Amino acid sequence: MNKINYGFDAPAIMRNLIIFGLIVPVIGFSISYYTGNMILNYIGILLVVIGIILLILGISMYIYGIKGKFRMRDFMLSKIAWKGNENVLDIGTGLGIYMIGAAKHLTTGKSIGIDIWRAEDLSENNIENAYKNADLENVREKVEIKNEDARKLNFQDNSFDIILSMYCIHNIEDKTEQEKACFEIARVLKPNGRALIGDYIPTHDYAKYFEKAGLNVVSSKNYISTAYTLMWMVEVTKI
Ligand SMILES: C[S@@+](CC[C@H](N)C(=O)[O-])C[C@H]1O[C@@H](n2cnc3c(N)ncnc32)[C@H](O)[C@@H]1O
């Protein structure tokens, strides 16, 4: 990898959505067209509708990978009044798009990315490629990348001014484990610190966990028009 590459999220899901999104409407149309049976006719129409929805979702994931991802990162980072000395943590950094984006706002601060680099979650996902992106973006000395699980962070309480995370928490399957990850964020965030957590599902459950952990929820809403795909973000502060 010799040029900057922030990957496609859930590449197999994206590919399958596009493939089924093309095949299912053709099957649905054929059933409707070649049968005189009314029930089969309705099933055919339903398949066409389902297929089109799958195709739209798959294409939206592709567009997110080439454009929406960068728009969402710029939007998220623009919500912070940067001083340059912040300690930033990016949870589930993958190939480092948020960690590196944050590092570009820093002078004396540090941007740390943690991940367990699951191959199915992001194309070409590994720590070496995250380091390569940091080199290519000329921020290597401002970043640090660690192999750590979001549910058990090896950082002291009140360590970070800013915590970012994109499309990571939903990968933790169990709700109680997701709550654990949110409690970890609350624990390592400094007083007056801010966390911005994005995901492809509504972030209202995360907001509840953060409230339970004593954080102040600023907002939890959707940003589909910014990301061009399914996107919600919860913003919290620590008092
Ligand atoms: C869809 S990718 C998004 C990567 C990056 N945030 C981005 O926007 O390009 C989700 C990332 O979360 C990571 N991840 C999944 N479960 C995790 C966990 N329990 N702890 C830390 N990282 C995790 C995956 O390895 C993957 O890199």
The ligand as an SDF file (V2000), in Angstrom:
LIG
                    3D

 27 29  0  0  0  0  0  0  0  0999 V2000
  -16.0120   -0.4410   10.1900 C   0  0  0  0  0  0  0  0  0  0  0  0
  -14.3930   -0.3200   10.8370 S   0  0  0  0  0  0  0  0  0  0  0  0
  -14.2060    1.4460   10.9580 C   0  0  0  0  0  0  0  0  0  0  0  0
  -12.7650    1.8650   11.0930 C   0  0  0  0  0  0  0  0  0  0  0  0
  -12.5380    3.3760   11.2030 C   0  0  0  0  0  0  0  0  0  0  0  0
  -13.1140    3.9020   12.4140 N   0  0  0  0  0  0  0  0  0  0  0  0
  -13.1090    4.1010   10.0150 C   0  0  0  0  0  0  0  0  0  0  0  0
  -14.0680    4.8640   10.1600 O   0  0  0  0  0  0  0  0  0  0  0  0
  -12.5660    3.9070    8.9130 O   0  0  0  0  0  0  0  0  0  0  0  0
  -14.6230   -0.7990   12.5230 C   0  0  0  0  0  0  0  0  0  0  0  0
  -13.3250   -0.9740   13.2630 C   0  0  0  0  0  0  0  0  0  0  0  0
  -13.6140   -1.3230   14.6330 O   0  0  0  0  0  0  0  0  0  0  0  0
  -12.6790   -2.3150   15.0220 C   0  0  0  0  0  0  0  0  0  0  0  0
  -13.2240   -3.0530   16.1750 N   0  0  0  0  0  0  0  0  0  0  0  0
  -14.2410   -3.9410   16.1870 C   0  0  0  0  0  0  0  0  0  0  0  0
  -14.4520   -4.3880   17.4560 N   0  0  0  0  0  0  0  0  0  0  0  0
  -13.5520   -3.7520   18.2450 C   0  0  0  0  0  0  0  0  0  0  0  0
  -13.2530   -3.7980   19.6280 C   0  0  0  0  0  0  0  0  0  0  0  0
  -13.9360   -4.5840   20.4630 N   0  0  0  0  0  0  0  0  0  0  0  0
  -12.2510   -3.0170   20.0990 N   0  0  0  0  0  0  0  0  0  0  0  0
  -11.5360   -2.2160   19.2630 C   0  0  0  0  0  0  0  0  0  0  0  0
  -11.7740   -2.1420   17.9440 N   0  0  0  0  0  0  0  0  0  0  0  0
  -12.7550   -2.8990   17.4300 C   0  0  0  0  0  0  0  0  0  0  0  0
  -12.4940   -3.1620   13.7800 C   0  0  0  0  0  0  0  0  0  0  0  0
  -11.3360   -3.9530   13.8260 O   0  0  0  0  0  0  0  0  0  0  0  0
  -12.4510   -2.0810   12.7060 C   0  0  0  0  0  0  0  0  0  0  0  0
  -11.1650   -1.6070   12.4750 O   0  0  0  0  0  0  0  0  0  0  0  0
  1  2  1  0
  2  3  1  0
  2 10  1  0
  3  4  1  0
  4  5  1  0
  5  6  1  0
  5  7  1  0
  7  8  2  0
  7  9  1  0
 10 11  1  0
 11 12  1  0
 11 26  1  0
 12 13  1  0
 13 14  1  0
 13 24  1  0
 14 15  1  0
 14 23  1  0
 15 16  2  0
 16 17  1  0
 17 18  1  0
 17 23  2  0
 18 19  1  0
 18 20  2  0
 20 21  1  0
 21 22  2  0
 22 23  1  0
 24 25  1  0
 24 26  1  0
 26 27  1  0
M  CHG  2   2   1   9  -1
M  END
$$$$
